[in-house]
Amino acid sequence: MLKTLLSVSALILLSPGLVSAQAKTFTGNIMDSGCAKNGSHAQMQKMHQMPSSDALSGNEAKACTDACVKNGASYVLYNRATKTVYQLDDQTKPADFAGERVRVRGTYDPSTHTIHVESITKS
């Protein structure tokens, strides 16, 4: 009886989808997927003859991010410290935070590198 109980318990705990993932908080900048791949907006600055700088001001970063998304990129969370790009399953919430440093709360799916967004707040 104890063996059966332990086996069933182990099966439940190890079965994907039966145990809900815990929400975590991720920090970084809301960027477009194209610029995030390069870790900056520098390539777009050159292509569109924007003034070159190490870091765009908030308005310039927002304008670049929004323009790239309008042209087919998606909003992502980019962590500069770890150079990690996280896909975001919600493309509506990040629009209000384009170009800004934020905290994203949600669950992470490592197989798709996607955060299932619960909330976004300024950092």
N, C-alpha and C positions, 0 to 999 in steps of 0.2 A: 504494500500500500504506500509506504513512504517513497519507494523507488518510482512509482507511478506519479505521485504528486510532484516529486522533484523533476521528472521528465516533462510533465505538462507545464510546470512553472518555467522551466528553461525554454521550452518551445515558444511560449507566449512572450517571454522577454526578448528572445532572439528573432522573432518574426517581424520583418519590416512592416511598418504601417499600423501595427497593433499598439505600439507604444508611441505616443505623440512626442514630437521633438520639442525641446524647451526653447523658448524665444531667447535670443541674445541681442546685444547691442553692438553694432559695427560702426566705426567712425571713418570718415574720409570726405572726399569732395564729390558732389554730383557733377559728372562730366558726361560727354557723349562717348560712345564706344570707340569711335575712331581715334580721337585725341587721347583717350585713356590708354589705348594700346601703346602709344608712344610716351606716355607719362606726362605729357604737357600739350599745350596748344601751339607750341613753337612752329610745327610744320604748317599748320593752318595760317599762322601769322605770316609766314613767308609766302605761301600761295596766294593770299589775299592782300598782300602788301600792307599788313597792319604794322604798327610800331612794334619793334622787337623789345622784349623785356623778359626777365626770368619768370616773373609771375604777372599775369594779367590782373588788372583791377577787377573787382567784383562784377561791374557792369560789362566789361569786355569779355570776361570768362563766361558770363551768362549769355551774352550775344553770340559768342562762338559756339557754345554748347547748344543753344536753341537752334541756330542756323544749321548745325550738323545734324541734329535730330530731324529737323524739317526736311533735310535732304536724304533721310533714310537710316541714319545712325539711331541707336537707342540710348536711353539714359542708363548710366551705370554708376556704381559707387567705386571710387578709386582711392585706395589707401596709399599715400605717398611713401610712408615709412617702410611698408612691406612690398611696395610696388605690385599690389594685388588689385585686380579688377573683379568686382562682383557684379553679376547680372542682376537686374531687379525685375521681378515678375509684374510689378505694378508700374506702368509708364505714365500714370496720371499724377500721382503724388509727387514724384521727383521734379516735375515741371516747375513747380513753385519754388524749388530750391536750386535750380540750375546755376552752376558756377560757385556754389556756396559750400562751406565746410559744415557737415551735418553728422547727426547720429541716426542710424537706421535701426529700428527694432524689428526683429523678425526671426524666422527660422531659416537655417541654411541647408541647402541641398548640395553636398559636395560633388555629387555625380554630374551636376550641370553648372556648378559654380554660381548658383542662383539663390538670392535672398528672397524669401516670400515675405513681402513688406507688410508689417502691421502699422508702423508709424514712422514718420521722419520729423526730426526737430533740428533747429540750428544748433551748432556746436559752439 
